[in-house]
Amino acid sequence: MSTQTSMERARTDSAREAAPRLIDGIYHQPPLHWVGDGFRVAGYFHAIPDAAKKLSPFVLMDYHPEYKYPPSERPRGVGVHPHRGFETVTWAWQGSVAHHDSAGGGGVIGPGDAQWMTAASGVLHKEYHEEGWSRRGGPFQMVQLWVNLPKADKMGPPGYQAIESKDMGVVTLPEGAGTVRILAGEYGGVRGPAKTFTPIDVFDVALAANGRTSFDFPARRNLAVLVMKGTVSLNGQRANLHDFVVFQNVGDRLDIVASEDAQLLVLSGEPIDEPVVQYGPFVMNTMAEIQQAMVDVRSGKFGYLD
């Protein structure tokens, strides 16, 4: 029988909670490719072994690093295409994106804004540079995430959340270290505005040179960090501009120290322990469900969009 006192157990629990997250791998930016003619992105997940397990519930991340587009009278972008079985999350830092979908969702996201589209049972949508911004041109920077849905929600109704910059949760770090902007999840007692089907954290962390902060994520949650600006130390290991750092499910604590002005995208989530079959714009549990999605698109069950 254990003779450990309650105080000793508390100290043991505290030490366990403070254990640093171990890094699984640091992945450099892959070659850029075009999505349509308006989004010049790096797709990191393809380079990560067993990404579906290590990064669940996230199934894709296309990061568009800063790139200056010349003015254009014809807005660049991606034409009408279908989705089923997951959610798309688009967060812009520079530039403006217009979105329309067959479920009636739509709008413009500008710098700092986000859109959270639940495709679920199926939608058609299109994304373009906003018309006025396209005529002016300029620097553009954004990310699009695909977030899986549990099997029970894959065939639910589509939805759309338009989230403006002013509605983000914001935590100002002490001693001028920087800020944490919260799209989804909670940090420092502040919650983000996005409604999610499973526990997810999506943070934009800006640190001044020599600024530092820490996060505690349960070890069971998957965790990854994209360095969008600067150079940082993550639990004592250096990560450079455009590195994507994937963590093991060992330890809880993430300590970040910036050696120069830095910006990071922090992603964490409770994994969905279900089969994942991804084929093009569909994320389902079986290949039969993928085939049914293709039949349903052709028969008009995803609605219509010009």
Residue frames as qw, qx, qy, qz and C-alpha x, y, z in Angstrom:
[[0.000, 0.889, 0.458, 0.000, 0.00, 0.00, 0.00],
 [0.393, 0.535, -0.040, 0.746, 1.34, 3.46, -0.87],
 [0.427, -0.620, -0.419, 0.508, 2.22, 5.75, 2.03],
 [0.275, 0.255, 0.190, 0.907, 2.51, 8.86, -0.18],
 [0.011, 0.532, 0.504, -0.680, 0.83, 11.84, 1.49],
 [0.367, 0.810, 0.456, 0.004, -1.63, 14.12, -0.26],
 [0.040, -0.917, 0.202, 0.341, 0.99, 16.89, -0.30],
 [0.395, -0.370, 0.725, 0.425, 3.53, 14.56, -1.88],
 [0.484, 0.445, 0.726, 0.200, 0.95, 13.49, -4.47],
 [0.214, 0.937, 0.203, -0.187, 0.22, 17.14, -5.24],
 [0.174, -0.758, 0.472, 0.416, 3.95, 17.81, -5.76],
 [0.468, -0.041, 0.813, 0.344, 4.19, 14.74, -8.00],
 [0.417, 0.699, 0.580, 0.043, 1.17, 15.85, -10.04],
 [0.070, 0.947, -0.048, -0.308, 2.59, 19.37, -10.37],
 [0.302, -0.536, 0.650, 0.446, 5.94, 18.03, -11.59],
 [0.483, 0.248, 0.797, 0.265, 4.20, 15.79, -14.09],
 [0.320, 0.854, 0.402, -0.089, 2.08, 18.67, -15.42],
 [0.033, -0.912, 0.237, 0.334, 5.18, 20.82, -15.84],
 [0.674, -0.140, 0.599, 0.410, 7.04, 18.23, -17.94],
 [0.190, 0.559, -0.337, -0.734, 8.06, 19.72, -21.31],
 [0.848, 0.437, 0.176, -0.242, 6.48, 18.41, -24.49],
 [0.555, -0.290, 0.622, 0.470, 8.94, 16.32, -26.49],
 [0.409, 0.616, -0.278, -0.613, 9.46, 17.25, -30.14],
 [0.853, 0.188, 0.486, 0.001, 8.67, 14.56, -32.71],
 [0.629, 0.233, 0.413, 0.616, 10.05, 16.41, -35.74],
 [0.036, 0.723, -0.007, -0.689, 10.88, 19.78, -37.27],
 [0.601, 0.432, 0.591, 0.320, 9.80, 20.09, -40.91],
 [0.156, -0.341, 0.211, 0.902, 11.10, 22.78, -43.25],
 [0.515, 0.534, 0.119, -0.660, 8.84, 24.54, -45.70],
 [0.649, 0.202, 0.683, 0.266, 7.98, 22.23, -48.62],
 [0.189, 0.081, 0.480, 0.853, 7.92, 23.51, -52.22],
 [0.336, 0.389, 0.280, -0.811, 5.19, 26.04, -52.87],
 [0.158, 0.265, 0.838, 0.450, 2.34, 25.17, -55.21],
 [0.274, -0.047, -0.111, -0.954, -0.69, 26.99, -56.58],
 [0.191, 0.437, 0.851, -0.221, -4.27, 26.32, -55.51],
 [0.345, 0.863, 0.367, -0.048, -6.24, 27.83, -58.35],
 [0.541, 0.508, 0.012, 0.670, -4.46, 30.97, -59.53],
 [0.186, -0.824, 0.014, -0.535, -4.83, 32.95, -56.30],
 [0.700, -0.654, 0.239, -0.159, -3.22, 30.97, -53.50],
 [0.578, 0.548, -0.563, 0.221, 0.51, 30.18, -53.49],
 [0.714, -0.572, 0.210, -0.344, 0.79, 27.76, -50.59],
 [0.211, 0.405, -0.874, 0.163, 2.97, 25.24, -48.80],
 [0.851, -0.263, -0.199, -0.408, 1.21, 22.00, -47.83],
 [0.111, -0.617, 0.721, -0.293, 3.13, 20.70, -44.83],
 [0.792, -0.207, 0.438, -0.372, 1.19, 17.58, -43.89],
 [0.897, 0.386, -0.186, -0.109, 2.30, 15.49, -46.89],
 [0.434, 0.595, -0.600, 0.312, 5.89, 15.43, -45.58],
 [0.368, -0.458, 0.604, -0.538, 4.98, 14.18, -42.10],
 [0.355, 0.020, -0.931, -0.080, 4.94, 10.41, -41.49],
 [0.267, -0.450, -0.834, 0.173, 1.65, 9.23, -39.97],
 [0.030, -0.159, 0.060, -0.985, 0.28, 12.78, -40.11],
 [0.527, -0.415, -0.481, -0.565, -3.35, 11.61, -39.85],
 [0.707, -0.455, -0.509, 0.182, -2.61, 10.25, -36.37],
 [0.510, -0.145, -0.268, 0.804, -0.07, 12.81, -35.14],
 [0.015, 0.036, 0.050, 0.998, -2.11, 15.86, -36.18],
 [0.287, -0.536, -0.730, -0.312, -5.75, 14.75, -35.78],
 [0.525, 0.573, 0.606, -0.168, -8.26, 16.40, -35.84],
 [0.221, 0.765, -0.269, -0.541, -6.37, 18.53, -38.40],
 [0.837, 0.213, 0.483, 0.147, -6.13, 16.83, -41.79],
 [0.585, 0.515, 0.219, 0.587, -4.54, 19.57, -43.92],
 [0.222, -0.826, -0.079, 0.512, -2.70, 22.86, -43.55],
 [0.565, 0.544, 0.250, 0.569, -2.02, 25.09, -46.56],
 [0.327, -0.742, -0.113, 0.574, 0.07, 28.07, -45.48],
 [0.474, 0.759, 0.203, 0.398, 0.38, 31.06, -47.81],
 [0.527, -0.415, -0.103, 0.734, 3.52, 32.96, -46.77],
 [0.109, 0.806, 0.076, -0.577, 3.70, 36.65, -47.57],
 [0.470, 0.172, 0.611, 0.614, 3.63, 37.24, -51.32],
 [0.149, 0.531, 0.065, -0.832, 2.90, 40.44, -53.23],
 [0.479, 0.483, 0.703, 0.206, 0.26, 40.15, -55.95],
 [0.094, -0.025, 0.268, 0.958, 0.17, 42.75, -58.74],
 [0.460, 0.317, 0.268, -0.785, -3.13, 44.55, -59.38],
 [0.064, 0.108, 0.911, 0.393, -5.66, 42.57, -61.41],
 [0.475, -0.017, -0.102, -0.874, -9.08, 43.42, -62.80],
 [0.810, -0.105, -0.483, -0.317, -10.02, 39.74, -62.66],
 [0.546, -0.607, 0.469, -0.338, -9.91, 38.45, -59.08],
 [0.425, 0.333, -0.842, 0.006, -7.65, 35.43, -58.72],
 [0.582, -0.286, 0.523, -0.554, -8.81, 32.42, -56.74],
 [0.106, -0.020, 0.992, 0.065, -10.42, 28.99, -56.82],
 [0.470, -0.103, -0.418, -0.771, -13.63, 28.22, -58.70],
 [0.778, -0.247, 0.121, -0.565, -16.61, 26.23, -57.51],
 [0.456, 0.235, -0.855, 0.080, -15.68, 22.92, -55.85],
 [0.749, -0.472, -0.308, -0.349, -17.30, 20.54, -53.31],
 [0.077, 0.388, -0.776, 0.490, -16.46, 19.51, -49.73],
 [0.793, -0.382, -0.275, -0.386, -17.93, 16.90, -47.37],
 [0.875, -0.223, -0.395, 0.169, -17.09, 15.48, -43.95],
 [0.595, -0.206, -0.243, 0.738, -14.95, 18.23, -42.40],
 [0.035, -0.950, -0.218, 0.219, -14.52, 21.97, -41.82],
 [0.586, 0.433, 0.015, 0.685, -12.36, 24.56, -43.58],
 [0.371, -0.835, -0.177, 0.366, -10.78, 27.29, -41.47],
 [0.543, 0.535, 0.102, 0.639, -9.27, 30.28, -43.26],
 [0.399, -0.808, -0.150, 0.407, -7.36, 32.95, -41.31],
 [0.525, 0.688, 0.086, 0.494, -5.95, 36.00, -43.12],
 [0.509, -0.569, -0.123, 0.634, -3.18, 38.29, -41.93],
 [0.005, -0.470, 0.274, 0.839, -2.69, 40.32, -45.11],
 [0.164, -0.029, -0.731, -0.662, -5.00, 40.71, -48.10],
 [0.559, 0.123, 0.373, -0.730, -8.73, 40.00, -48.39],
 [0.007, -0.019, -0.960, -0.279, -10.61, 36.86, -49.45],
 [0.609, 0.042, 0.016, -0.792, -14.22, 36.61, -50.64],
 [0.086, -0.007, 0.996, -0.033, -16.12, 33.37, -50.06],
 [0.658, 0.047, -0.038, -0.751, -19.49, 32.07, -51.26],
 [0.087, -0.087, 0.992, -0.006, -21.07, 28.66, -50.74],
 [0.350, -0.230, -0.711, -0.564, -24.19, 26.76, -51.77],
 [0.361, -0.494, -0.749, 0.255, -25.57, 26.73, -48.21],
 [0.083, -0.916, -0.290, -0.262, -25.85, 30.53, -48.19],
 [0.598, -0.646, 0.007, 0.474, -22.63, 31.28, -46.31],
 [0.591, 0.516, 0.157, 0.601, -20.34, 33.98, -47.55],
 [0.235, -0.961, -0.044, 0.138, -18.57, 37.21, -46.96],
 [0.512, 0.703, -0.307, 0.387, -15.15, 38.86, -47.02],
 [0.753, -0.573, -0.081, 0.314, -12.34, 38.22, -44.60],
 [0.292, 0.879, -0.221, 0.306, -9.75, 40.96, -44.30],
 [0.393, 0.436, -0.639, 0.497, -6.55, 41.24, -42.26],
 [0.152, -0.219, 0.709, -0.653, -7.00, 39.46, -38.93],
 [0.744, 0.032, 0.114, -0.658, -10.39, 37.98, -39.85],
 [0.131, -0.155, 0.976, 0.083, -11.26, 34.29, -40.17],
 [0.736, 0.029, -0.183, -0.651, -14.00, 32.11, -41.59],
 [0.269, -0.174, 0.929, -0.186, -14.95, 28.70, -40.23],
 [0.658, 0.162, -0.324, -0.660, -17.00, 26.74, -42.76],
 [0.529, -0.100, 0.814, -0.217, -18.60, 23.45, -41.74],
 [0.364, 0.208, -0.679, -0.603, -19.01, 21.42, -44.92],
 [0.559, -0.015, 0.695, -0.452, -20.49, 18.41, -43.06],
 [0.697, 0.331, 0.629, -0.091, -23.03, 16.70, -45.40],
 [0.568, 0.244, 0.502, 0.605, -21.83, 18.76, -48.33],
 [0.152, 0.875, 0.133, -0.441, -21.43, 22.20, -49.86],
 [0.641, 0.486, 0.195, 0.561, -20.09, 23.78, -52.99],
 [0.230, -0.900, -0.076, 0.364, -17.96, 26.87, -52.46],
 [0.632, 0.559, 0.041, 0.536, -15.54, 29.24, -54.15],
 [0.479, -0.741, -0.054, 0.468, -12.83, 31.56, -52.82],
 [0.541, 0.627, 0.140, 0.543, -11.33, 34.57, -54.55],
 [0.322, -0.104, -0.189, 0.922, -9.30, 37.64, -53.76],
 [0.112, 0.748, 0.501, -0.420, -11.83, 40.31, -52.81],
 [0.523, 0.692, 0.362, 0.342, -12.59, 42.45, -55.86],
 [0.019, -0.993, 0.062, -0.102, -11.44, 45.83, -54.52],
 [0.580, -0.640, 0.452, 0.222, -8.28, 44.38, -53.02],
 [0.774, 0.195, 0.485, 0.357, -7.56, 42.54, -56.27],
 [0.401, 0.860, 0.161, 0.272, -7.63, 45.82, -58.22],
 [0.207, -0.931, 0.292, -0.073, -5.13, 47.35, -55.78],
 [0.811, 0.263, -0.452, 0.263, -2.92, 44.29, -55.31],
 [0.238, -0.759, 0.429, -0.428, -0.44, 44.04, -52.48],
 [0.093, 0.323, -0.909, 0.247, 0.98, 41.64, -49.91],
 [0.817, -0.188, -0.241, -0.490, -1.05, 38.56, -49.05],
 [0.149, 0.286, -0.887, 0.330, -0.65, 36.08, -46.17],
 [0.753, -0.205, 0.061, -0.623, -3.09, 33.48, -44.89],
 [0.071, -0.196, 0.976, -0.069, -3.57, 29.89, -43.78],
 [0.760, -0.082, -0.210, -0.609, -6.27, 27.33, -44.49],
 [0.206, -0.232, 0.910, -0.273, -6.81, 24.38, -42.18],
 [0.669, -0.145, -0.552, -0.476, -9.00, 21.36, -42.72],
 [0.298, -0.282, 0.710, -0.572, -10.49, 20.11, -39.46],
 [0.298, -0.113, -0.923, -0.216, -11.99, 16.63, -39.36],
 [0.603, -0.288, 0.100, -0.737, -15.47, 15.98, -38.01],
 [0.376, -0.125, 0.884, -0.248, -16.45, 12.95, -35.91],
 [0.019, -0.165, -0.907, -0.387, -18.43, 10.30, -37.77],
 [0.017, 0.599, 0.742, -0.300, -21.60, 11.32, -35.88],
 [0.078, 0.767, 0.149, -0.619, -21.38, 14.86, -37.35],
 [0.294, -0.180, 0.623, 0.702, -20.11, 14.23, -40.88],
 [0.025, 0.407, 0.742, 0.532, -23.58, 14.18, -42.40],
 [0.081, -0.666, -0.511, 0.537, -25.00, 17.02, -40.32],
 [0.324, 0.898, 0.292, 0.061, -26.11, 20.37, -41.77],
 [0.560, 0.349, -0.039, 0.750, -23.49, 22.73, -43.24],
 [0.310, -0.880, -0.267, 0.241, -22.65, 25.90, -41.30],
 [0.497, 0.548, -0.017, 0.672, -20.62, 29.08, -41.56],
 [0.458, -0.770, -0.224, 0.385, -18.95, 31.28, -38.95],
 [0.402, 0.716, -0.018, 0.570, -17.68, 34.71, -40.02],
 [0.643, -0.624, -0.215, 0.388, -15.23, 35.83, -37.32],
 [0.277, 0.891, -0.064, 0.353, -13.86, 39.38, -37.44],
 [0.527, 0.321, -0.477, 0.626, -10.53, 40.42, -35.99],
 [0.233, -0.479, 0.284, -0.797, -12.23, 42.51, -33.30],
 [0.842, -0.309, -0.049, -0.440, -14.05, 39.41, -32.00],
 [0.735, 0.210, -0.591, 0.257, -10.91, 37.33, -31.41],
 [0.710, -0.684, -0.107, 0.126, -9.91, 36.54, -27.87],
 [0.451, 0.686, -0.315, 0.477, -6.74, 38.46, -26.97],
 [0.740, -0.612, -0.114, 0.253, -4.31, 37.97, -24.09],
 [0.253, 0.869, -0.307, 0.295, -1.61, 40.59, -23.59],
 [0.854, -0.090, -0.372, 0.352, 1.50, 38.95, -22.18],
 [0.462, -0.854, -0.054, 0.233, 3.33, 40.51, -19.22],
 [0.471, -0.592, 0.315, 0.573, 6.42, 42.72, -19.53],
 [0.377, 0.716, -0.247, -0.533, 5.68, 43.61, -23.15],
 [0.461, -0.212, 0.829, 0.236, 6.44, 40.07, -24.31],
 [0.122, -0.002, -0.725, -0.678, 3.68, 40.07, -26.93],
 [0.630, 0.059, 0.188, -0.751, 0.11, 38.88, -27.45],
 [0.167, 0.078, 0.975, 0.127, -1.86, 35.68, -27.98],
 [0.526, 0.143, -0.139, -0.827, -4.86, 35.97, -30.31],
 [0.331, 0.031, 0.925, -0.183, -7.33, 33.13, -29.84],
 [0.448, 0.056, -0.516, -0.728, -9.51, 31.91, -32.70],
 [0.826, -0.244, -0.403, -0.311, -10.55, 28.66, -31.01],
 [0.721, -0.137, -0.556, 0.390, -9.98, 27.21, -27.57],
 [0.421, -0.895, -0.102, -0.112, -8.87, 28.96, -24.39],
 [0.657, 0.184, -0.317, 0.659, -5.72, 30.57, -23.03],
 [0.190, 0.084, -0.362, 0.909, -5.22, 32.58, -19.87],
 [0.144, 0.458, 0.677, -0.558, -8.92, 32.42, -19.06],
 [0.364, 0.514, -0.123, -0.767, -9.86, 33.95, -22.44],
 [0.635, 0.243, 0.730, 0.063, -11.83, 31.92, -24.97],
 [0.047, -0.144, 0.553, 0.819, -11.85, 32.27, -28.72],
 [0.532, 0.246, 0.122, -0.801, -15.11, 32.89, -30.63],
 [0.492, 0.202, -0.718, -0.449, -15.11, 29.81, -32.89],
 [0.806, -0.144, 0.371, -0.439, -17.56, 27.04, -32.05],
 [0.270, 0.430, -0.842, -0.182, -16.00, 23.60, -32.58],
 [0.868, -0.120, -0.325, -0.357, -17.25, 20.00, -32.59],
 [0.878, -0.202, -0.295, 0.319, -14.23, 18.67, -30.67],
 [0.427, -0.839, 0.036, 0.336, -11.72, 20.39, -28.34],
 [0.676, 0.461, 0.135, 0.558, -9.40, 22.49, -30.53],
 [0.293, -0.793, -0.007, 0.535, -6.95, 25.34, -29.89],
 [0.588, 0.535, 0.247, 0.554, -5.96, 27.71, -32.71],
 [0.345, -0.833, -0.082, 0.424, -3.71, 30.55, -31.50],
 [0.521, 0.708, -0.033, 0.475, -1.79, 33.36, -33.24],
 [0.649, -0.645, -0.090, 0.394, 1.18, 34.14, -30.97],
 [0.413, 0.791, -0.093, 0.442, 3.18, 37.34, -31.56],
 [0.721, -0.559, -0.103, 0.396, 6.35, 37.78, -29.49],
 [0.121, 0.961, -0.248, 0.033, 8.77, 40.69, -29.27],
 [0.601, 0.468, -0.566, 0.317, 12.50, 40.00, -29.38],
 [0.172, 0.224, -0.775, 0.565, 13.44, 38.15, -26.16],
 [0.638, -0.198, 0.134, -0.732, 9.75, 37.76, -25.35],
 [0.182, 0.085, -0.978, 0.048, 8.60, 34.49, -23.87],
 [0.679, -0.169, 0.132, -0.703, 5.45, 32.64, -22.92],
 [0.062, -0.135, 0.986, -0.080, 4.30, 29.16, -21.92],
 [0.709, -0.059, -0.245, -0.658, 1.33, 26.91, -22.64],
 [0.332, -0.161, 0.898, -0.241, 0.06, 23.76, -20.98],
 [0.694, 0.155, -0.389, -0.586, -1.65, 21.23, -23.26],
 [0.839, -0.216, 0.443, -0.229, -2.79, 17.81, -22.01],
 [0.245, -0.421, 0.803, 0.344, -0.41, 15.15, -23.32],
 [0.521, 0.333, 0.786, 0.017, -3.29, 13.32, -25.02],
 [0.416, 0.848, 0.177, -0.276, -3.88, 16.32, -27.30],
 [0.729, 0.301, 0.240, 0.567, -1.90, 16.59, -30.50],
 [0.173, -0.894, -0.006, 0.412, 0.24, 19.72, -30.81],
 [0.667, 0.287, 0.286, 0.625, 2.08, 21.51, -33.63],
 [0.122, -0.831, -0.055, 0.540, 3.56, 24.98, -34.19],
 [0.620, 0.573, 0.264, 0.466, 4.23, 26.88, -37.43],
 [0.366, -0.535, -0.006, 0.761, 6.84, 29.65, -37.30],
 [0.419, 0.790, 0.414, 0.171, 5.46, 32.42, -39.50],
 [0.199, 0.900, -0.164, 0.350, 8.02, 35.07, -38.57],
 [0.251, -0.790, 0.487, -0.276, 11.40, 35.13, -36.85],
 [0.594, 0.202, -0.757, 0.180, 13.33, 32.48, -34.96],
 [0.632, -0.562, 0.161, -0.508, 12.27, 30.92, -31.67],
 [0.117, 0.253, -0.928, 0.246, 13.21, 28.33, -29.10],
 [0.776, -0.248, -0.219, -0.537, 10.54, 25.68, -28.45],
 [0.898, -0.428, 0.089, -0.042, 11.29, 23.79, -25.24],
 [0.507, -0.653, 0.447, 0.341, 14.95, 24.63, -25.80],
 [0.613, 0.119, 0.626, 0.467, 15.11, 23.60, -29.47],
 [0.033, 0.436, -0.217, -0.873, 15.62, 26.16, -32.24],
 [0.475, 0.546, 0.680, 0.117, 12.94, 26.59, -34.91],
 [0.199, -0.227, 0.283, 0.911, 13.43, 28.93, -37.85],
 [0.429, 0.375, -0.041, -0.821, 11.19, 30.87, -40.21],
 [0.719, 0.233, -0.361, -0.547, 8.58, 28.60, -41.89],
 [0.183, 0.159, -0.958, 0.155, 9.51, 25.56, -39.83],
 [0.740, -0.312, -0.200, -0.561, 6.60, 23.35, -38.75],
 [0.036, 0.350, -0.844, 0.405, 7.21, 21.63, -35.43],
 [0.776, -0.251, -0.417, -0.401, 5.25, 18.50, -34.49],
 [0.255, -0.511, 0.658, -0.491, 5.26, 17.29, -30.88],
 [0.376, -0.057, -0.925, 0.025, 4.96, 13.87, -29.30],
 [0.608, -0.588, -0.263, -0.465, 2.19, 13.03, -26.86],
 [0.732, -0.247, -0.425, 0.473, 4.70, 13.13, -24.02],
 [0.282, -0.175, -0.238, 0.913, 4.75, 16.04, -21.57],
 [0.057, 0.793, 0.596, -0.114, 2.39, 18.97, -21.21],
 [0.153, -0.851, -0.056, 0.500, 4.33, 22.21, -21.23],
 [0.620, 0.537, 0.240, 0.520, 5.40, 24.31, -24.19],
 [0.321, -0.758, -0.011, 0.567, 7.89, 27.10, -23.47],
 [0.575, 0.657, 0.261, 0.412, 8.48, 29.58, -26.29],
 [0.351, -0.709, 0.069, 0.608, 11.31, 32.15, -26.34],
 [0.580, 0.784, 0.173, 0.142, 11.78, 34.53, -29.28],
 [0.639, -0.255, 0.128, 0.714, 15.31, 35.53, -30.29],
 [0.036, -0.017, 0.265, 0.963, 13.82, 38.25, -32.53],
 [0.546, 0.190, 0.169, -0.798, 10.33, 39.53, -33.29],
 [0.010, 0.033, -0.978, -0.204, 8.34, 36.39, -34.04],
 [0.666, 0.055, 0.064, -0.741, 4.89, 35.13, -34.94],
 [0.016, -0.114, 0.993, 0.032, 3.63, 31.57, -34.54],
 [0.715, -0.125, -0.272, -0.631, 0.51, 29.58, -35.33],
 [0.155, -0.222, 0.897, -0.350, -0.16, 27.12, -32.49],
 [0.707, -0.046, -0.423, -0.564, -2.48, 24.18, -33.22],
 [0.089, -0.160, 0.915, -0.358, -3.70, 21.71, -30.63],
 [0.687, -0.063, -0.195, -0.697, -6.60, 19.29, -30.57],
 [0.662, -0.145, 0.678, -0.286, -8.14, 16.19, -29.09],
 [0.091, 0.227, -0.838, -0.488, -7.54, 13.43, -31.66],
 [0.791, 0.116, 0.052, -0.598, -10.57, 11.80, -33.27],
 [0.303, -0.308, 0.901, 0.042, -9.96, 8.08, -32.88],
 [0.751, 0.434, 0.405, -0.289, -11.79, 6.96, -36.03],
 [0.651, 0.149, 0.524, 0.529, -10.72, 5.78, -39.50],
 [0.150, 0.765, -0.058, -0.623, -9.89, 8.62, -41.91],
 [0.600, 0.287, 0.589, 0.459, -10.23, 8.30, -45.68],
 [0.089, 0.753, -0.023, -0.651, -9.34, 11.50, -47.53],
 [0.532, 0.281, 0.624, 0.498, -9.87, 11.72, -51.27],
 [0.164, 0.499, 0.318, 0.789, -9.64, 15.10, -52.94],
 [0.186, -0.405, 0.126, -0.886, -12.17, 17.44, -51.31],
 [0.788, -0.394, -0.254, -0.399, -13.81, 14.74, -49.15],
 [0.085, 0.377, -0.807, 0.446, -12.82, 13.44, -45.69],
 [0.812, -0.242, -0.160, -0.507, -14.86, 10.42, -44.60],
 [0.609, -0.462, 0.612, -0.203, -14.45, 7.16, -42.68],
 [0.716, 0.070, 0.680, 0.140, -14.68, 4.66, -45.56],
 [0.121, -0.162, 0.610, 0.766, -14.01, 4.55, -49.28],
 [0.055, 0.526, 0.821, 0.215, -17.67, 3.65, -49.86],
 [0.072, -0.827, -0.374, 0.413, -18.62, 7.00, -48.27],
 [0.160, -0.493, 0.362, 0.775, -16.18, 8.78, -50.59],
 [0.104, 0.152, 0.811, 0.555, -17.77, 7.11, -53.60],
 [0.008, -0.713, -0.699, 0.063, -21.22, 8.10, -52.36],
 [0.126, -0.721, -0.074, 0.677, -20.04, 11.72, -52.02],
 [0.114, -0.236, 0.585, 0.768, -19.00, 11.75, -55.67],
 [0.015, 0.446, 0.840, 0.308, -22.40, 10.36, -56.68],
 [0.106, -0.772, -0.528, 0.339, -24.16, 12.97, -54.55],
 [0.131, -0.535, 0.185, 0.814, -22.20, 15.84, -56.11],
 [0.039, 0.011, 0.729, 0.683, -23.14, 14.72, -59.61],
 [0.112, -0.547, -0.811, -0.178, -26.80, 14.39, -58.64],
 [0.064, -0.625, -0.125, -0.768, -26.98, 17.92, -57.23],
 [0.643, -0.600, -0.474, 0.055, -27.27, 17.01, -53.55],
 [0.523, -0.245, -0.205, 0.790, -24.58, 19.54, -52.63],
 [0.107, 0.831, 0.268, -0.475, -26.72, 22.38, -53.96],
 [0.591, 0.604, 0.289, 0.449, -25.85, 24.80, -56.73],
 [0.299, -0.777, 0.040, 0.553, -23.46, 27.71, -57.01],
 [0.597, 0.792, 0.061, 0.106, -22.61, 29.87, -60.03]]
